[in-house]
Amino acid sequence: MASAYAGSYGLAIEKGRITITGQERDTLGVNGSFPGPELHFREGEDVTINGTGNLDEDASIHRFGSLSSLSSAFEGR
């Protein structure tokens, strides 16, 4: 299967607020949304994902069902 470039995406982890059942709640979201966006790609596509943590504490994004050129030691970093 030939590789195709699917694009480049920037994901910013940041604090936010939402209203659930009439009460304001703190959230950790991505690009201003909670939950964060779903990104879908086809097998064989190449994609670049750049993450920025706009928080005062450590955070990570977990990816499901993806192959990475990074070792599993970098999972979620």
Contacts in CASP RR format, 6 or more apart in sequence:
PFRMAT RR
TARGET T0000
AUTHOR 0000-0000-0000
METHOD contacts of the structure
MODEL  1
MASAYAGSYGLAIEKGRITITGQERDTLGVNGSFPGPELHFREGEDVTIN
GTGNLDEDASIHRFGSLSSLSSAFEGR
1 43 0 8 1.000
1 44 0 8 1.000
2 44 0 8 1.000
3 44 0 8 1.000
3 45 0 8 1.000
3 46 0 8 1.000
4 42 0 8 1.000
4 44 0 8 1.000
4 45 0 8 1.000
4 46 0 8 1.000
5 45 0 8 1.000
5 46 0 8 1.000
5 47 0 8 1.000
6 41 0 8 1.000
6 42 0 8 1.000
6 45 0 8 1.000
6 46 0 8 1.000
6 47 0 8 1.000
7 46 0 8 1.000
7 47 0 8 1.000
7 48 0 8 1.000
8 47 0 8 1.000
8 48 0 8 1.000
8 49 0 8 1.000
8 50 0 8 1.000
9 39 0 8 1.000
9 47 0 8 1.000
9 48 0 8 1.000
9 49 0 8 1.000
9 50 0 8 1.000
10 31 0 8 1.000
10 49 0 8 1.000
10 50 0 8 1.000
10 51 0 8 1.000
10 52 0 8 1.000
11 30 0 8 1.000
11 31 0 8 1.000
11 37 0 8 1.000
11 49 0 8 1.000
11 50 0 8 1.000
11 51 0 8 1.000
11 52 0 8 1.000
11 61 0 8 1.000
12 30 0 8 1.000
12 31 0 8 1.000
12 32 0 8 1.000
12 51 0 8 1.000
12 52 0 8 1.000
12 53 0 8 1.000
12 54 0 8 1.000
13 28 0 8 1.000
13 29 0 8 1.000
13 30 0 8 1.000
13 51 0 8 1.000
13 52 0 8 1.000
13 53 0 8 1.000
13 54 0 8 1.000
13 55 0 8 1.000
13 59 0 8 1.000
13 61 0 8 1.000
14 28 0 8 1.000
14 29 0 8 1.000
14 30 0 8 1.000
14 31 0 8 1.000
14 32 0 8 1.000
14 53 0 8 1.000
14 54 0 8 1.000
14 55 0 8 1.000
15 26 0 8 1.000
15 27 0 8 1.000
15 28 0 8 1.000
15 29 0 8 1.000
15 54 0 8 1.000
15 55 0 8 1.000
16 26 0 8 1.000
16 27 0 8 1.000
16 28 0 8 1.000
16 29 0 8 1.000
16 32 0 8 1.000
16 34 0 8 1.000
17 24 0 8 1.000
17 25 0 8 1.000
17 26 0 8 1.000
17 27 0 8 1.000
18 24 0 8 1.000
18 25 0 8 1.000
18 27 0 8 1.000
18 34 0 8 1.000
19 25 0 8 1.000
27 34 0 8 1.000
28 34 0 8 1.000
28 55 0 8 1.000
28 59 0 8 1.000
29 35 0 8 1.000
29 36 0 8 1.000
30 36 0 8 1.000
30 37 0 8 1.000
30 61 0 8 1.000
31 37 0 8 1.000
39 47 0 8 1.000
39 49 0 8 1.000
41 47 0 8 1.000
51 61 0 8 1.000
53 59 0 8 1.000
60 76 0 8 1.000
60 77 0 8 1.000
61 76 0 8 1.000
62 75 0 8 1.000
62 76 0 8 1.000
63 75 0 8 1.000
63 76 0 8 1.000
68 74 0 8 1.000
END
